């Protein structure tokens, strides 16, 4: 794997649900914000369908608050929600339009998102919202750059995205050395306290992220790393 370039100032992280970023990407975000880079988060949904035993409106409120706190713990002050339906994201022009709008408004040099491929590293089928959102992000970067696409937005095109990074991909191409920043990522993941407590599973955030960062670090030749697929 090659190292992710870090000669940039603004990134936009776009994912489907609260907690999507915290399974690794936020550890890299912690490093970047510590360097003085500006990172903004945009979430398509508020994760209201994520807890079977709770009313979706209550889950919506809780998970919104947990995501804002998770972002704060890695130095992110701006979190936007597009309020699309959790579990029912559809690939198509409305989603691409909303994402292109976010890219044009925030004008990032780097875009971050989640794995759009069918599987995860080591197996397991990726969920529909992730696949749909990740692919739409890849297309929206191109849409945002084309002044003749989504002209009704009334926003100037943005052609300044240098690359897009997808976390959790089974086909990683690049890595971020997150040595010294793993604890911030763990703390960020732990912000989703109510969500994890209602899943009925004994989830250990430190064990989970260390289990990702150490193998990636060995491959990259550093103590801890997070792997991404770059487009």
C-alpha positions in Angstrom: 0.0 0.0 0.0 1.0 3.6 -0.6 0.8 6.3 1.9 -2.2 8.8 1.7 -0.9 12.3 0.7 -1.5 14.8 3.5 -0.6 18.1 1.7 -4.2 19.3 1.8 -6.4 21.4 4.1 -10.1 20.5 3.8 -11.8 17.1 3.8 -15.5 16.1 3.6 -16.6 12.8 5.1 -19.8 11.4 3.7 -21.4 8.2 5.1 -24.8 6.6 5.6 -25.2 6.3 9.3 -24.0 7.4 12.7 -21.0 5.2 13.7 -20.0 4.4 10.1 -17.0 6.8 10.4 -15.9 5.5 13.8 -15.0 2.0 12.6 -11.6 3.3 11.6 -11.9 6.4 9.5 -12.3 8.7 12.5 -8.9 7.6 13.8 -7.4 9.1 10.6 -9.6 12.2 11.1 -8.2 12.6 14.6 -4.7 12.8 13.1 -5.7 15.3 10.4 -7.6 17.6 12.7 -4.6 17.5 15.1 -2.5 18.8 12.1 -4.9 21.7 11.7 -6.9 20.3 8.8 -10.6 21.1 8.6 -12.9 18.0 8.4 -16.7 18.2 8.0 -19.1 15.2 8.3 -22.2 14.7 6.3 -24.5 11.7 7.1 -27.3 10.6 4.8 -29.5 9.3 7.7 -29.7 9.6 11.4 -29.6 5.8 12.0 -33.2 5.6 13.2 -33.7 2.0 12.1 -30.6 0.8 14.0 -32.1 -0.4 17.3 -34.9 -3.0 17.0 -36.1 -2.6 20.6 -36.5 1.2 20.5 -38.9 3.6 18.8 -37.2 5.0 15.7 -37.9 8.7 16.7 -36.1 8.1 20.0 -33.3 6.3 18.3 -33.0 9.2 15.8 -32.5 11.7 18.7 -30.0 9.5 20.5 -27.9 8.6 17.5 -27.8 12.2 16.3 -26.4 13.2 19.7 -24.0 10.3 19.8 -22.6 11.2 16.3 -22.1 14.8 17.2 -20.2 13.8 20.3 -18.1 11.2 18.4 -17.2 13.9 15.9 -16.2 16.3 18.6 -13.9 13.7 20.1 -11.8 13.7 16.9 -11.8 17.5 16.4 -14.8 17.8 14.0 -17.2 20.7 14.8 -19.6 20.5 11.8 -21.9 17.5 11.3 -24.7 17.7 8.8 -27.6 15.3 8.3 -29.5 14.8 5.1 -32.4 13.1 6.8 -32.9 10.3 4.3 -34.6 7.1 5.5 -32.3 4.7 7.3 -32.1 1.3 5.7 -33.8 2.5 2.5 -31.2 4.5 0.7 -31.7 4.2 -3.0 -29.0 4.9 -5.7 -30.2 7.4 -8.1 -30.3 11.1 -9.0 -31.9 12.4 -5.8 -29.0 10.9 -3.7 -26.4 12.0 -6.2 -27.9 15.5 -6.3 -27.8 15.8 -2.5 -24.2 14.6 -2.3 -23.1 16.8 -5.1 -24.7 19.8 -3.3 -22.7 19.0 -0.2 -19.5 18.8 -2.1 -20.1 22.1 -3.9 -21.0 23.8 -0.7 -18.0 22.6 1.3 -15.4 22.5 -1.5 -13.2 19.8 -0.1 -9.8 18.7 -1.4 -10.4 15.2 -0.1 -13.6 13.2 0.2 -13.9 10.3 2.6 -16.6 7.6 2.6 -17.4 4.0 3.3 -16.8 0.8 1.4 -19.1 0.5 -1.6 -18.1 -3.0 -2.6 -20.2 -6.1 -1.9 -18.0 -7.6 0.8 -15.8 -6.6 3.7 -12.1 -7.6 4.3 -12.1 -11.2 5.6 -15.7 -11.9 4.3 -19.2 -10.8 5.2 -21.7 -9.2 2.9 -21.8 -5.4 3.0 -25.2 -3.8 3.8 -27.2 -2.1 1.1 -27.0 1.5 2.5 -23.2 1.3 2.5 -23.0 0.0 -1.0 -25.5 2.6 -2.3 -24.0 5.5 -0.5 -20.3 4.8 -1.3 -21.1 4.4 -5.0 -23.2 7.6 -5.0 -20.3 9.5 -3.4 -17.9 8.3 -6.1 -20.3 9.6 -8.7 -21.2 12.7 -6.9 -17.6 13.9 -6.9 -17.7 13.9 -10.7 -21.2 15.4 -10.7 -20.1 18.2 -8.5 -17.3 19.1 -10.9 -19.6 19.3 -14.0 -21.2 22.7 -14.2 -24.0 21.3 -16.5 -25.1 18.6 -14.0 -27.6 19.6 -11.3 -27.7 23.2 -12.5 -30.8 23.8 -10.5 -28.7 23.8 -7.3 -27.5 27.2 -8.1 -24.0 26.3 -6.9 -20.7 26.8 -8.6 -19.1 23.5 -9.7 -16.2 22.2 -7.6 -13.4 20.5 -9.4 -10.9 20.6 -6.5 -11.4 17.1 -5.1 -8.0 15.4 -5.5 -9.0 12.0 -4.4 -11.7 10.0 -2.6 -10.9 7.5 0.2 -13.1 4.6 1.1 -12.7 2.9 4.5 -13.4 -0.8 5.1 -12.7 -1.8 1.6 -11.6 -5.4 0.7 -9.3 -3.8 -1.9 -7.2 -1.2 0.0 -4.6 0.7 -1.9 -3.4 3.3 0.6 -2.8 3.8 4.3 -2.7 6.5 6.9 -0.1 6.2 9.6 -2.3 6.8 12.7 0.4 6.0 15.3 -0.3 8.1 18.4 -4.0 8.7 17.4 -5.6 5.3 18.0 -6.9 6.3 21.4 -8.8 9.2 19.9 -10.4 6.9 17.5 -11.4 4.5 20.3 -12.9 7.3 22.3 -14.9 8.4 19.3 -16.3 4.9 18.7 -17.2 4.7 22.4 -19.4 7.8 22.0 -22.0 5.5 20.5 -22.8 4.1 24.0 -26.5 3.7 23.8 -26.4 2.2 20.3 -23.9 -0.5 21.3 -25.6 -1.2 24.7 -28.8 -2.1 22.8 -27.2 -4.5 20.3 -27.0 -7.3 22.9 -23.3 -7.9 22.0 -20.2 -7.6 24.1 -18.4 -5.0 21.9 -15.0 -3.7 22.8 -14.1 -0.6 20.9 -10.4 -0.8 21.8 -10.1 -4.4 20.8 -11.9 -3.8 17.6 -9.9 -0.8 16.4 -6.6 -2.3 17.6 -7.4 -5.4 15.6 -7.7 -3.3 12.5 -4.8 -0.8 13.1 -2.1 -3.3 14.1 -2.3 -5.6 11.1 -2.5 -2.6 8.7 0.4 -1.1 10.5 2.5 -4.2 10.1 1.8 -4.2 6.4 2.6 -0.5 6.1 5.7 -0.7 8.3 4.3 1.5 11.1 2.8 0.9 14.6 -0.8 1.6 13.7 -2.4 2.4 10.3 -5.8 2.6 8.7 -6.3 1.3 5.2 -8.3 2.9 2.4 -9.2 2.3 -1.2 -8.4 5.5 -3.1 -10.1 6.7 -6.3 
